[in-house]
């Protein structure tokens, strides 16, 4: 990996973590029962949503 690719990994990871935190928080607000299965499903759905949000933002801004 070159230096440019390596230096871009930290902001990408921070953006994914921010999206995941926001989406997982929303999931917790909207569910009525907090049990381990709901937490696992919410974490997975938030991860998919975070990846989609990052891809959508990159599609719009990185041309």
N, C-alpha and C positions, 0 to 999 in steps of 0.2 A: 504494500500500500504506500502511496505517496503521502506527503505531508498534507496536501489539500483534502484528500479523502479522509484522513485521520482527524483533521481539525473539524470537519463537517459532522462527524459522528456524535460529538457531544451535544451540539444544539438539536440534532435530530432526536437523540435519546431524551433530552429535556422536554422537547415538544410532545413526544409520545407519552412521557410520564405525566405531563400537565393535562393532556387530553384524557388519559386513562383515569386520573384522579377525579376530574370533573364528571366524566361519564359514570364512573363507579359511585360517586357521591349522589348523583341523580338517581341511580338505580336504588340505592339504599333509602332515599327519600320516598320513592314511589312504591316499594314493596311493603306489604303489611306484616309479614312474618319473617324475621331474620333467623334463618337456620343455615347450617353449613352448605346444603345443596343450593339454596338461593344465593349465598355468597359466591360459590364457585361459578354458577351460571352468570351472575352479574359481573364477575371479574373477567370471564371469557368474552361476554358481550361487550364490555368496556374496551377490552383489548382489540377486538375486531373494529369497533367504532373508532378507536384512536388511530388505527392504521388507515382506515378509510378517510378520516378527517385530514390526516397528514397528506395522503395521496391527493385528495381533492385540493388542498391548499397549494401543493406543489404544482398540480396541473394548471392552476390559475396563475400562479406568480412566477414560476421558473420556466420562462420561454426562451 
